[in-house]
């Protein structure tokens, strides 16, 4: 069985590690937050050990998984001082499960390739609940051979694992995913606020429309939480705004106009200014609630 390294033990990384441990993998882990390392190592029955740096994680691993906030952090951890590139053996593979810019994935992969280290970009969708359940969706960019080799590892954390294309394609798919999710939450928010302002129970409207064409996974995941006023983050507005920044940066590079996505991005900026950046992205509804002076609760 392959030796697995895992770097980044945040909201997503911790449950992903726990599912790898349940699948029987031995882990070497690193995080800047010591309590997160202690949580994984302490609950692993000896199957997980801590390393002092990304370099040390790489030196002890055949597959090095990174789960980090954005492109700069991935660059630093992989290519920086005491980074993965300094410890990874020729033939090992880096699987970056962060959501970053596709161009950054390609640049990092090129630097690793010069040392004989392979890479796939493998961002995920599903948020903390799916990470806990081990039912994430993984979108992978990389060679078919690397995909086949790492598939069992990915399946320990995910219900859906799809190779989209070569390096960078995984993050293109994730950016597309984030467009659809953001716009769905925005549309749901407008609909529920309209119902509430009209004096109609938004929960009954939700029940009426969820079985038709308006129904979606996003609607079922977010509407009940929103109507209960629960905005504890499964996926923070700050992180979704980061993804939409990468979406718009990529679209500008390709001369692709995304006006609806850009509008949702501006709404997220307004919510961040109101101090809601760390709330769940379902808190998008607070923008319309503020304008309409109504709360869409059940």
N, C-alpha and C positions, 0 to 999 in steps of 0.2 A: 504494500500500500504506500502511496506517495506521502512524503513528508510535506505538511502544509504550513506555510507561514501566513500570518494574518496581521495586517497593519491598519489600525483605525478601529477603535472599539466604542463608537458612539451609539446613537439611538438604533442604527441599523446594524452596525458591526457586531455588537454584543449578541443579539439573538442569532445572527448568522453563524457566529462562532459556536454557539450552543448547539445548533443543528449539525454542524460538522462533527462536534464531539459525540453527539447522539449516534451519528453514522459510523463512529469508530475511528475517526481520523485522529492522529497525534498532531497537536498544534504548537507552534512557537509564535508568541504574540508580542506586539509592541503597541503602546499608546502613550501619548504625552500625559494622559490623565491616569495616575497610578491607581486610583480606586477602581477604574474600569478594568485594568489589568488584574487587580486582586479579585474582582468578581469572577472573571473567567478562570483564572488559575485556581482560585480557591474552591470553585465548584466543579472542578474537572476530574476529581479522583486520580490526579497524577497524569492525566492525558494532555494537559497543556502546561507549557513552561514559558516564563517571561524572558525576553531578550532586552538588552540595554539600548539597542539602536536598530534601525531598519537594516543596516549592514549585517548585523548579527542574525537577524531574522532570515535574511536571504542566504547566509552562509549555511544555515541549518535546514534549508527547505528546497524541495524540488519545484513546488508551485508556491509563488508568493502572491497573495491576494491583498490588494489595497482597497480601502473603503474610506475615502477622504472627502472633504467639503468641495474642492474645486481644483481647477488646473494648477494654480500656483503651489498648492500643497502637494499635489501629486508629483510635480516637477522636483520639489525640494526633497521629498521622501525617496524618490526613485533615483534622481540624478545628483542630488546635493551631497554635501560632506557627510560621511558615514551613512550614505544612502544605499539603497538596494543594489545599485550598479557596482558598488565596491565589494559587495559580498557574494553576489550571485555567481554560481558556477556556469560555465559554458553549457548550453543545452537546457538550462532551467527556464521556467516560464513565469512571467509576471502577468497576472490577471487583474486588471484595474477595474473594479466594480463601482468606482466613483462615477458621478455624472459630470463630465467635463467637456470642453470644446473638442470637436473632432480633429481639428488641426493640431491641437496639443497632443492628443493621443498618437497621431502619426509622427510628430517630432520626437516624442519620448521613445516610441518604438524604434525609430531610426537610430537613436543614440544607443539603445540597448543592443540592437542588432550588430553594431560595431564590436561589441564584446561577446558576441555569440549567444546572447540571451534573447529569447523569444517573448512576444507580448500579444495579449488580446485585450481589447476594451470590451467590458461586459457590464454596462450599467443595468440597474434593476428598477422595476416598478412594483408598487404594492404597499409601500410604506411600512411602518413599524408593525401593524397587525399581521401582514403577510410574512414579514421577516420572522416574527415569532412563530407563526404556523409552519414556516418552511415552504410556503407556497408562492414565493416571489415569481415574477416574470423577468427573465434575463435576456437581454438583447446583445448578441456577441458579434464583434468584428475581429477577424483573424483568419488564419488558414484553416481549411477543412481538417487537416491532420491535427493541428493544435486543438481545435474544437472537439474532435473525437476523443483525444487523449484526456481532456479536462472535463468531459461531459459528466462522468460519475460524481466528480466533486461538486459541480454546479447543481446536479439533481438532488444532492443532500440539502440544498438550501431553497430549491425552487420547484414549482409545478410546471413551469414552461421555460424551456431553454431553446432559443432559436438563433442560428447563425444567419446574420443579415447580409454579410459580405466581408470584405477585407478590413484591415485595421482602420478604425475610425467610423465604420458603418454602424457599430453598436451605439455609439453616441449620437449619430444622426437619427437612428430610430428612437432613442430616448428623448431627443429634442422634439421629435414629432409627437411622441407620447405626451410630453409636458404641455404642448400646445392644446391637444385635445382635452386633457384634464383641466387645465386652467379655464378654457372657454366653456367647458361643461359646468364647472362650479359657478362661473359668472352667470351663465344662462339660468341655472337653478336658482341662484340668488335673486335675480330679477323676477322670476316667476313667483317665488314664495313671498317676496315683499309685495308684489302686486296683489296676491291673494289676501295677505294680511291687511293691507290698506283698504281693500274692498270689503272687509268685514267677513271674509270667508276663511274658515279654518284651514291653514296651510297644510296641516297634516292630512286632512281629507282630500285636498287637491293633490298632494303627493300620492296618496293611495289610488286616486282616480287615474293618474297619468302614468304611473310606474309600469303598468302592464302593456302600455301601448308603445308607439314609436318613440316617445320621449323618454322611455325607460332606459337606464344605463347602469353600469357598475358604479360609476361616479355618483349618480343620483342616489342609489341605494346605500352607498357607503357614507355619504356626507349629509343628506337631507335629515335623517333622524338625529344625528349629532347636532346639527345646526338648530333644529327646532327644539332641542333640549338645552340649548345655550352652552353646549360643551365644546370648547375651543382649545382644550389641552392638545398640544401638538403631536400628531402622528407624522405630519410633514409640515414644517414651518413655512410661513409666508416668506421669510428671508431666504430660505433655500429654493423655494419655487421661483422667486424673483431672480435668484442667481441663475437658475436654469433658463429662464426667459431671456436674461441678458445674453447667455450663450446662444440661444435661438436667434435673437435679433442680430447679434454679431455675425453669426454664420450666414444668415439671410442677406445681410448687407454685403458680405464678401461675394455672394452669388448673385447679387442684384435681384433678389426675390422679395416682393412686397408682402408683408404680413400685417395689414392694418388692424385686424381684430386682436391678434396677439399683442401688438404694441399698445392697444387701448387697455387691455387687462394688465399689462405691465405697469402702466401709469396709475391704475387703480391700486395695485400693490404698493407702489411708491407712496401714495396718499395714506394707506393704512400703516405703512412703516413710520410715516411722519406722526401718526396718531398713537404710536407706541405699540402697535400690534404685530411687529415683525416676527416675534417669537410665538405668536398664536398659530394654530393650525390653519392651513390654507382655506378651510371651510369658513374662516372668519372674513373672507371676501364679502360675505353677505352684510357685514357691518357697514360697508361703504354705502350700499343702497338703503339700509335701515336708517342710517344717519340722514341721508337726503330726504327720505320719505317720512321721517319722524315716527317710525313704527318698528316693532320687533316681530319677526316671523317665528313665533313660538307656539308650541301646542299645549 
